[in-house]
C-alpha cells in the first residue's frame, strides 16, 4: 500500500487540475485524451457514470500512452477490481464504505477515497489513506469545511471536486492541504459532444499553468 500511496501523490502532483470526464460516446475518447495531454494535463479521471466509460478508458489506455488514466465513481470493490484489470493508473471514489476501504487497502492500485465529513475522514485515516477526494467540495461547506478538517487531521491532503471552476480554482489551489483539484469545466459535455478539441486543449493548457500562491 505504501507504494500505491506514493504513486498517487506523484500523479496528483503532475498538474494542479485533474479533469473529471464523463464520456457518453466512446468514439470521443481518443481525441479528447489527446487534447488534454497536448494541453499538459496528463492525469485524467474517467467516471463510471455512463455505459461508454469502460470502453473509453480502455481506448485511452491503449491509444494515448502519455495519458495517465484514472477511474472515478468507484463505488464497490468490484468497481475497484475492474479498474485494476483495465490497467488504470489510479482510482477515485465519491464516498467510502468499509468494504471499499478494505478492498483498496489490499489492492496495489493507487486509490483516493471520497470524504465529506470528519467521520468519513476518520475511516480513511484509520485504513491508512492520507490523500483523499473532498466531494462535493462547495455543497459540503467549501474552504471553511476544509479548514475545519485540517485541524484534527493535519497530515491529510485533499483533491477537492464539485463546484470548482475557473472563477474559484485559485483560492482552492492556494490552500496548503490541497494537492490538486478535480474539475469538469476543462472538458464539459457540450464541448466533447461538439468535438471542440482545440477549445478543450486551450482550457487544459490554462489550467496546467495555474500555480498556487501559498503562504507557509
Secondary structure, DSSP 8 states (H G I E B T S, - for coil): -HHHHHHHHHHHTS-SEEEEE--S-GGGHHHHHHHHHHTT--EEEEETTSTTHHHHHHHHHHH-TT-EEEEE---SHHHHHHHHHHT-SEEE-SS--HHHHHHHHH-SSEEE-EE-SHHHHHHHHHTT--EEEEETTTTTTHHHHHHHHHHH-TT-EEEEESS--TTTHHHHHTSTTEEEEEESSTT-HHHHHHT-HHHHHHHHHHHHT-------
